[in-house]
């Protein structure tokens, strides 16, 4: 029996696109909604996946809901799989009163509450058959929500890691001198958009603990312009060693030129893609114990896991690798092996296919 799945996206990322193509190649018939302007639209089409040019314009996009309901009436889908918060809320309205199984993807910890009406229109909806959590930390969050009697059954929540391939990460490292970083510097790279939960302030505070003669430079990659952040940096002892790269399409190749990839998040991390990309390039990670980061990084083997919201712990982790370059190199290679062995896109494809098969069999039964 061919399984037919309607996937609702706002474009998705490379692992999601690769998963769709892999599922199609394994005999699952996918129809994916994706904005025609998104790069993945043509990538999916080239991979043999049926793609519909539809954009999600809000939490409750009435024209989109009508289009989805018409599509569901026209075709005999087994499963509807929504990959973002907006597609979950719109997709749930589209399947109201219909037989298709509904799957929701969740990529961050928290921000779901029994007291929040919007949560009931998304991830707490009884209409959802499965919530696919990108890491165990997210699944644990759902399983430990209180009061327990309001939760769905444990089987409703399952973890499927978002897999990658080392073949995707073959670009040459970027020359960091363009950012004013000396060739002989020990460079700590961080990729993020500036939000309080990302802990960039903790990383800047950690630099205050570096010895005056430590040739450690920090490269901030992403949307991080902020007068308060600039002021914090200027007030520190190593302001000239903190550099802004801005948003970069080639962020993985920039990080590939760094010695350490740092993610100083305070809370709510899922399975951070920027850490996976750095690990795939063999860059040693220093992450906090936030969300799914400790599932990526085996502390002391493929990187270091330090306490969140603790600049002293963060500084100690970076200095440990700075003072032991051989350890830093070994951890970088161990990080690369961990992605190759434990976070494979092939596993994501097979586990997602197994989920679809289970739900389709349940529907036909």
C-alpha positions in Angstrom: 0.0 0.0 0.0 1.4 3.4 -1.0 1.3 5.9 1.9 0.1 9.3 0.9 1.3 12.3 3.1 0.6 16.0 2.9 3.4 17.9 4.4 2.8 21.5 5.5 5.9 23.7 5.6 7.0 27.3 5.4 10.1 26.2 3.4 12.0 24.0 5.9 15.8 23.5 6.1 18.2 21.2 4.3 17.7 18.2 6.5 13.9 18.4 6.2 14.2 18.7 2.4 16.5 15.7 2.3 14.1 13.7 4.4 11.3 14.5 2.0 13.3 13.4 -1.0 14.4 10.2 0.8 10.9 9.3 1.8 9.7 9.8 -1.8 12.5 7.5 -3.0 11.4 4.9 -0.5 7.9 4.8 -1.9 6.0 7.3 0.3 4.0 9.6 -1.9 4.5 13.1 -0.6 2.8 16.4 -1.5 4.6 19.3 0.1 3.3 22.9 0.4 6.2 25.3 0.2 6.5 29.0 -0.9 7.6 29.1 -4.5 10.3 31.7 -3.6 12.0 29.4 -1.1 15.2 27.6 -2.3 13.8 24.2 -1.2 10.9 24.5 -3.7 13.1 23.7 -6.7 15.3 21.3 -4.6 12.2 19.3 -3.8 10.9 19.3 -7.3 14.3 18.2 -8.6 14.2 15.4 -6.1 10.9 14.1 -7.5 8.6 15.4 -4.8 5.3 17.1 -5.7 5.5 20.6 -4.4 2.6 23.1 -4.3 3.4 26.9 -4.2 1.4 27.9 -1.1 2.4 30.4 1.5 1.3 30.6 5.1 0.4 34.2 5.9 -0.7 33.9 9.6 -1.8 31.6 12.4 -5.2 31.4 10.9 -5.0 31.9 7.2 -8.5 31.4 5.9 -7.7 31.2 2.2 -5.0 28.6 2.9 -7.3 26.6 5.1 -10.0 26.5 2.4 -7.3 25.5 -0.2 -6.1 22.7 2.1 -9.6 21.4 2.8 -10.3 21.3 -1.0 -7.0 19.4 -1.4 -7.9 16.9 1.3 -11.3 16.3 -0.4 -9.7 15.8 -3.8 -7.1 13.3 -2.6 -6.9 10.3 -0.3 -4.2 11.3 2.1 -3.3 9.1 5.0 -1.3 11.6 7.1 -1.0 15.4 7.4 2.3 16.4 8.8 2.8 20.0 9.9 6.4 21.4 10.4 5.9 24.8 12.0 3.7 26.4 14.6 1.7 28.3 11.9 1.2 25.2 9.8 0.0 23.3 12.9 -2.7 25.8 13.7 -3.8 26.1 10.0 -3.5 22.3 9.4 -5.6 21.4 12.4 -8.5 23.6 11.2 -8.1 22.1 7.7 -8.5 18.5 9.0 -11.5 19.3 11.3 -14.0 16.5 10.9 -11.8 14.6 8.5 -10.2 11.1 8.9 -6.5 11.9 8.2 -4.0 11.3 10.9 -2.2 14.5 12.1 1.4 14.8 13.0 3.0 18.0 14.4 6.7 18.7 14.5 8.2 20.5 17.6 11.7 21.9 17.5 12.2 23.9 20.7 11.7 23.2 24.4 8.9 25.0 26.2 6.6 27.8 25.3 3.6 25.4 25.6 1.3 25.7 28.5 -2.1 24.3 29.6 -3.0 27.9 30.6 -2.3 29.3 27.1 -5.3 29.1 24.7 -3.0 29.1 21.6 -1.3 26.0 22.9 -4.6 24.2 22.7 -5.0 25.3 19.1 -1.5 23.9 18.4 0.6 21.3 20.2 -1.9 20.4 23.0 -4.8 19.8 20.6 -6.5 16.4 21.2 -6.8 16.2 17.4 -3.0 15.6 17.0 -2.1 11.9 16.8 1.7 12.3 17.2 4.0 15.1 18.2 7.5 14.5 16.7 10.1 16.0 19.0 13.5 16.8 17.6 15.2 15.8 20.8 14.5 14.0 24.1 14.5 17.2 26.0 11.4 18.4 24.1 9.6 15.0 24.7 10.5 15.2 28.4 9.0 18.7 28.6 5.7 17.4 27.3 5.7 14.3 29.5 6.4 16.4 32.6 3.8 19.1 32.1 1.4 19.6 35.0 -1.3 18.7 35.8 -0.6 15.3 34.5 -4.2 14.4 33.8 -4.4 17.1 31.1 -1.5 15.5 29.2 -2.0 13.2 26.3 -0.7 9.6 26.5 3.1 9.1 26.5 2.9 7.4 23.2 1.7 10.6 21.6 5.2 12.1 21.9 8.1 10.5 20.1 11.6 11.7 19.4 13.1 11.6 15.9 16.4 13.3 15.6 16.8 15.6 12.6 19.7 13.8 10.7 22.4 15.3 8.6 25.1 14.1 6.2 28.8 14.9 6.2 28.6 15.2 2.5 26.8 18.5 2.9 29.7 20.1 4.7 32.6 20.3 2.2 33.1 24.0 1.7 36.5 25.5 2.3 36.8 27.4 5.6 36.5 31.1 5.3 39.5 33.3 5.9 38.8 35.0 9.2 41.2 37.9 8.6 38.4 39.7 6.8 36.8 40.2 10.2 40.0 41.6 11.7 41.0 38.4 13.4 44.8 37.6 13.4 45.9 34.4 11.7 47.4 33.0 14.9 44.3 33.7 17.1 42.3 31.0 18.9 38.8 31.7 17.6 35.5 31.0 19.3 32.6 31.2 16.9 28.9 31.6 17.8 26.0 31.6 15.4 22.7 33.0 16.6 20.2 35.7 16.3 20.3 38.0 19.3 17.7 36.9 21.8 17.9 36.9 25.6 17.7 33.1 25.8 20.7 32.7 23.5 23.1 33.8 26.2 25.3 36.0 24.2 25.6 38.3 27.2 27.0 35.3 29.2 29.6 34.7 26.5 30.7 38.3 26.6 30.8 38.1 30.4 32.9 35.0 30.1 35.5 36.8 28.0 36.1 39.1 31.1 37.5 36.0 32.8 40.2 35.4 30.1 43.8 36.2 31.0 45.1 39.4 29.5 47.6 37.5 27.4 45.2 34.9 26.1 45.0 35.2 22.3 41.3 34.3 22.2 39.0 36.1 19.8 35.2 35.7 19.6 33.4 35.9 16.3 29.6 36.7 16.5 27.8 35.5 13.4 24.1 36.4 12.8 21.8 39.2 13.5 23.4 40.6 16.7 23.3 44.4 16.3 22.3 45.8 19.7 23.4 49.0 21.5 23.3 47.2 24.9 25.5 44.4 23.6 27.9 46.9 22.1 28.0 48.7 25.4 28.7 45.5 27.3 31.5 44.6 25.0 33.0 48.1 25.2 33.0 47.9 29.0 35.0 44.7 29.0 38.8 44.2 29.0 38.9 42.5 25.6 36.6 44.5 23.4 39.1 44.5 20.5 38.9 40.7 20.5 35.2 40.4 19.9 34.1 40.7 16.2 30.8 41.0 14.4 30.4 39.1 11.2 26.7 39.9 10.7 24.3 37.5 9.0 26.1 35.1 6.7 24.7 32.7 4.1 28.0 30.7 4.5 27.9 30.6 8.3 28.9 26.9 8.5 32.1 27.6 6.4 32.8 30.6 8.7 32.5 28.4 11.8 34.7 25.8 10.1 37.6 28.2 10.3 37.1 28.6 14.1 38.8 26.5 16.8 35.7 26.2 19.0 31.9 26.5 18.3 30.1 27.9 21.4 26.4 28.0 22.0 25.8 29.7 25.4 22.0 29.3 25.5 20.2 29.9 28.8 17.1 27.8 27.9 14.7 26.3 25.3 17.3 24.9 22.9 16.1 22.1 20.7 18.7 20.3 18.6 20.8 23.3 17.5 21.6 23.1 13.8 24.6 25.4 14.1 26.2 23.1 16.6 25.6 20.1 14.3 27.1 22.0 11.3 30.2 22.9 13.4 30.6 19.3 14.6 30.3 18.0 11.0 33.3 20.2 10.1 35.3 18.8 13.0 35.1 21.9 15.2 35.0 21.3 19.0 31.8 22.5 20.6 31.3 24.1 24.0 27.6 24.2 24.8 25.4 24.7 27.8 23.2 22.1 29.4 20.1 23.7 27.7 17.6 21.6 25.9 18.9 19.1 23.5 22.5 20.3 23.4 23.8 17.6 25.8 22.2 15.0 23.5 24.5 16.2 20.7 27.6 16.7 22.7 29.0 13.9 24.9 30.7 16.0 27.7 34.5 15.3 27.8 34.4 13.2 24.6 33.0 15.1 21.6 33.0 18.6 23.3 32.2 20.2 26.6 28.9 20.8 28.3 28.8 23.6 30.9 26.2 25.0 33.1 23.8 27.5 31.5 23.6 31.1 32.6 27.1 30.7 34.2 29.9 32.8 32.6 32.5 31.3 34.9 31.7 27.8 33.7 31.6 28.9 30.1 35.0 30.7 30.5 36.5 27.6 32.1 35.4 25.4 29.2 36.8 27.7 26.6 40.1 28.1 28.5 40.4 24.3 28.9 40.5 23.9 25.1 42.6 27.0 24.6 45.3 25.6 26.9 45.1 22.1 25.4 45.1 22.3 21.7 45.5 18.6 21.2 42.4 17.9 23.3 40.6 20.5 21.3 41.5 18.7 18.0 40.6 15.3 19.4 37.2 16.6 20.5 36.6 18.1 17.1 37.3 14.8 15.4 35.1 13.0 17.9 32.3 15.5 17.2 32.5 14.8 13.5 32.3 11.1 14.1 29.3 11.5 16.4 27.3 13.3 13.7 28.3 10.7 11.1 27.3 7.8 13.4 24.4 9.1 15.5 22.7 11.9 13.6 22.3 10.4 10.1 19.6 11.6 7.7 19.1 8.0 6.7 17.8 7.3 10.3 15.5 10.2 10.2 14.0 8.9 6.9 13.5 5.4 8.2 12.0 6.4 11.5 9.6 8.9 9.8 8.6 6.3 7.3 7.9 3.8 10.2 5.7 6.5 11.9 3.7 7.0 8.7 3.3 3.3 8.2 2.0 2.9 11.7 -0.5 5.7 11.4 -1.7 4.6 7.9 -2.2 1.0 9.2 -4.2 2.3 12.2 -6.4 4.4 9.9 -7.1 1.6 7.5 -7.8 -0.7 10.5 
